[in-house]
Amino acid sequence: MRHPEREIKEKETITGLLEKSVVGRIATVNRKGFPVIKPVNFVYWNGRIYVHSSLKGEKVQDIRRGNPVCFELDEPIAYVTAGERACSGNYYFRSLIIKGKATLLRQGSRKLEILGRLMEKYQPEGGYGKIPEEILRRTAIIEIVAEEMTAKERLG
C-alpha cells in the first residue's frame, strides 16, 4: 500500500463495510486474458463473500476455469472542491479489495441459505415468497474466499 497511514486495520470497520455495502464488483480474467469487472449484489457471511448469478455467462465460465478473482467495494464519503489550486480538490472514501479464489456452490440447501441471506439484506422488510426449485437449479452462488485483503480510507 502506497499510503500505509490510510490502511484500515480495525476488523470491525472492515466487517461493517462488507455488511452494509450495497454493490460490490467482481473481477475475473476471461478466455482472451482480459480482466473483466462486473457490479454485483452480494452478502458477507461467515468470513466469505457470496454472489448470486446466472449459471451462464462470462464470470461463471471464468470461475469454472479456476482463475483467481478480485472483489472490490467502496464507500464514497465526500468530495472536497478545489480552491485556487486545482490539485487541492479531494475525495474522502473507504475501500476494500479482496484477492482470492471463487467456487460455485453445488448443494441446493446451501444455495437456498445464501439466497435467503441475500433477500434479508436487500429486502429486510420481508414480504417475499419461497424460491422455486426451477429457479434454484438455474442460479449460481459464487463463494469467494479471501487470500489477500486490503482496506483503506481517506477521511480528511
HELIX and SHEET records of a PDB file:
HELIX    1   1 PRO A    4  ARG A    6  5                                   3    
HELIX    2   2 LYS A   11  LYS A   20  1                                  10    
HELIX    3   3 GLU A   58  ARG A   64  1                                   7    
HELIX    4   4 ALA A   86  SER A   88  5                                   3    
HELIX    5   5 GLY A  108  TYR A  122  1                                  15    
HELIX    6   6 GLU A  133  ARG A  138  1                                   6    
SHEET    1   A 7 PRO A  35  VAL A  40  0                                        
SHEET    2   A 7 GLY A  24  VAL A  29 -1                                        
SHEET    3   A 7 VAL A  69  VAL A  80 -1                                        
SHEET    4   A 7 ASN A  90  LEU A 104 -1                                        
SHEET    5   A 7 THR A 139  ARG A 154 -1                                        
SHEET    6   A 7 ARG A  48  SER A  54 -1                                        
SHEET    7   A 7 PHE A  42  TRP A  45 -1                                        
END                                                                             
